[in-house]
Amino acid sequence: MAADASAALDFLRSQPEVEAHSVGFFGHSEGGWVVLRAATARDDMPWVVTNSCPGVSPAVQERHALAHHLRDAHPGSQADADVDVDVDVDVENTLALYDRLIEAGRRDADFATAMHLVDAAGRPPGLAYYWADMDEHLWTFLKRKQDHDPTPDLIGLRCPHLAFFGGQDPLVPVADSLHVLGAALCRTGRPRRGTLTVEVLPEADHRFRLPDDNGPAPGYLDKLTRWLHQH
């Protein structure tokens, strides 16, 4: 996917109406992993922007999203202590099953083995958020990508990087991602041009929307365009 992005960049830069030196990469969510890999492989990048891109691996990010979904599915549980205990047990059991599936993926287990784990756990309904569309092809893909680590690409980046996050993103562990970005920035030998700018919009979600509002959060487009003009 990074090679595809790089080829698209070259094609765009070859168009006569395009200022080739000013064209960079913009990647949203998992697309951020792609553009970081593509940008790190080149020495002619003026900038790269990642939008809601996890600083952690897919396995860690998906676990965070699943946990958030499970707890969000029971918003009234705090009103009843007994119900709350039951909900906590269900959440922990489902997350434990998720962890077993990740470990199975690391052992390169086949899809039948993964399904056996799900069946043995009683197919907890909360897992459907992660598992509902799973088939052999998707399982094979997830096994390949689950432990992708964006840190080496962050360390090797040789151009300015703008990283946007929504403070209320239910899919990405924002605080953990910020920690990874900061640690990568401080690694000895990081290229001098590899500066980092981070923008966190406190009330925005994964797509930088506010609750009950489909438009971009105030300030998002202004901050993005101002940074791009500067770089």
Secondary structure, DSSP 8 states (H G I E B T S, - for coil): -HHHHHHHHHHHHTSTTS-GGG--EEEETHHHHHHHHHHHT-S--S-EEEES--SS-HHHHHHHHHHHHHHHT-TTGGG-HHHHHHHHHHHHHHHHHHHHHHHHHHTT--HHHHHHHHHHTT--GGGHHHHTT--HHHHHHHHHHTT---HHHHHH--S-EEEEEETT-SSS-HHHHHHHHHHHHTSTT--TT--EEEEEETT--TTSB-TT--SB-TTHHHHHHHHHHH-
